[in-house]
Amino acid sequence: MKKEENIIVGISIGDLNGIGGEIVLKTFEDSRILEFCTPVIFASVKVMSYYKNHFKFDINFNGIQNLDQVVPGKINVFNVWKENVSINFGKEDFKIGTYAIKSLEAATKALKEGRVDMLITAPINKHNIQSDTFNFPGHTNYLEQELEGDSLMFMVTDTLKVGLLTDHVPVSDIAKHITPELITKKIETIYKSLQQDFRISKPKIAVLGINPHTGDNGVIGNEDDQVLRPTLKKIKESGKLVFGPYAADSFFGSNNYKNFDAVVASYHDQGLIPFKTLSFGEGVNFTAGLNKVRTSPDHGTAFEIAGKGIADESSFKEALFTGMQIYKNRVEHQELVKRL
């Protein structure tokens, strides 16, 4: 097993006009973090030097052209491109979007090849990354295509973990996406992740209803009674501790979530609004279910404060340490399974 300080962390730089560069460098300005991991930033030395000078960071880079040149204990910058890039903080720019994708693709390639051990993705702008060759609504969908497994957006802290049945799906389409097969697959992914990634041997999982008041016996929709309840009953009969559906409106305010290891929400805002309300700045977006570890902070590009030097790096730092812990847990889990 690799020692913690030897974990190589790949970092995609995200939207260059956002706060990604700032929060990455604020995190590694504390040189003590380099005792635990070796960062590899996929961007260019020119861009990272621009950030360093703009924000007056007291740090040095190890610029590299190939991943054999990675030096432990240094902030490595892999030159994905060599040309100058015009950075205009806070501006949405399709040209800048192409650099975000170049960084993501190079970092993902390194992850697939085992040249980095885990990946942290700085925030992208979901609009300006779209092109003829890249038409994914976000990181999770792209990584599911590139890596092995069934991806699941899993928002996590030490005390709250929220998974989604559907993520970037229009509200009008949510119900038709939620099938017995999808419910079973997502809960299986969460269950396995809680065991191998978070070392919870017998997870307790709560599932939130699809409709208000879980349908009120069909008065407010029949999906909970016809699809969700029968599926959860089958899953529970298989031996998993799965409970629900619970009415979403009172579930978090009543602190009921504290009785479970994870909560499964039916759709994006049902899960992420309470998660971010309770955990903003401390939360981590973890892509569960894949054969490689990927985390990201729980916020976006924050164009409105980009370049001002006031971005909070807390969530990025949490993404770093959470990702490293998950990586270690997986290695230990795999070694345990081999011995059985």
Summary of the structure (lengths in Angstrom):
residues: 340
radius of gyration: 20.5
end to end distance: 17.3
largest distance: 63.4
contacts: 1151
relative contact order: 0.16
helix: 44%
strand: 20%
